[in-house]
Amino acid sequence: MKRFLPLISMLIFPVMGWLYALTNRPGAQVYSLVTDLDRAIPLVKVFVLPYSVWIFYIYLCLIYFFIKDPAVYRRSLITYVVCALICYGIYLVFQTTVPRPELVGNDPFTRLLGYVYGRDEPFNCFPSIHCFSSYMVIKALYTSSFRNRINQTLIYGMSSLIIVSTFFVKQHVIFDAFAGIILADVVYRLVMMIERTATVRKPKPMTQRANM
């Protein structure tokens, strides 16, 4: 059981959710990054399914990483927290919004999308947390020693589907996604660099020094 104690650190997620809620409101000025390309993307309600399971997918990926290599788990969790905190800081000074379409119909997809809209205010868009975290697990797997054809197909495919879903359910625009992906890539690289530096500078055991 002691082996799984590091998973307790995932309890940071409720704290991050609380901080998200604090920033999910309009500021003195709210900006729009909507482009003509975003306007041309239609509302496709079925994409609410991958969008809605996003956080559970991230949890599963982190647990999988922990089982395969705790270092990848630790690196990913640190990246998530740092990226999320950076996002919250940006939301406080540069709040953006994405206009939502009027929902028509009473089918399951419409009801689920209405539930999503009701729980999440149309702010905190740039950078996209859905997109940075979905890309983060792609990056984590790509730089790991345990990637194979199966886990790459599953994780790359699902992450890409979640990123695309943010456009089709009108929760994010293209700039939001690109900013999130760039943010995650930069932070993950920095975390890896710091880890390597710390490993190089780690003092050698006394027994090893004596033999030198």
Secondary structure, DSSP 8 states (H G I E B T S, - for coil): -GGGGGGGGGGHHHHHHHHHHHH-S--SSEE----HHHHHS---GGGHHHHHTHHHHHHHHHHHHHHH-HHHHHHHHHHHHHHHHHHHHHHHHSEE----------SHHHHHHHHHHHHS-S---SS-HHHHHHHHHHHHHHTSS---HHHHHHHHHHHHHHHHHHHHTTS--HHHHHHHHHHHHHHHHHHHHHHHHHHHHS---HHHHHH-
